[in-house]
């Protein structure tokens, strides 16, 4: 005998909602793009009015907007709530017992300047409110009764402006921090460059004061270094050594090292320079089989 389908259905259907509880994540049937989409941050909006009906109407109007709504029935209650964390935007009625909306928003401006301030009021108080707008105490003045779409648009625009200002402040702070780091780095590099310059000058002075001549020829056979003694010993043979071709600038006894090849890493000898007996020693500076430079030491033979 076949089971009664209608009778079995009530026992089967309640099982379906338990699938999520069994381990499948909520929204698993959604597309990958939707599941991976970033959730936009919700703005915090505070509504302040001593009339419960007005607060309820504003909450209904904004219930589909991406806002976290907080309400307060007085300026004192609003300030107490803000102490735990300021909202992104506050909308306040002007006429309230104890403290006006303008007084509240001026306090908010002083203590939490990042909060956008909007006031709702009747036409009778336009003069004082316009003055508050001009002095920057409030961002916008909206009249009662309000236009629903106009109110929502003004809130969106105010929050967009707040986001831009917040991003501008963040970028300004980031740029200032980077500039400070660059300034510090430039000062450090300047100090190191000065230290390096002093070191180079000291090294150059040391080599120039050496009692022996030092001469260096690079792998292109150009003279790249010559200290004071080397210049003195070779002055009769050639003026101004640095940058000259070694074969043209140096005496034949020294040039022979250029033709010796990598098989002879060092050599020494004697020669006559301007009637003076000079001893020399050459050292090939190599990396593997490649000659990078050749250095000569020259000194007068006083024996």
Protein Blocks (a to p, Z undefined) as FASTA:
>chain_A
ZZdfklmmmmmmmmmmmmmmnopaghklpcfklmmpccddddddddddfbfklmmmmmmm
mmmpccdddddfbfklmmmmmmnopcfbdcddfbdghiafklmmmmmmmmmmmbccdddd
dfklmmmmmmmmmnopambdcdddddfklmmmmmmmmmmmmmmmmmmmmmmmmmmmmmmm
mmmmmmmmmmmmmmmmmmmmmmmmmmmmpcbdcddddfkopafbdcfklmmmmmmmpghj
bhpafklmpcfklmmmmmnojmlmbccddddeehiacddddddddehjbcfbdcdddddd
fZZ
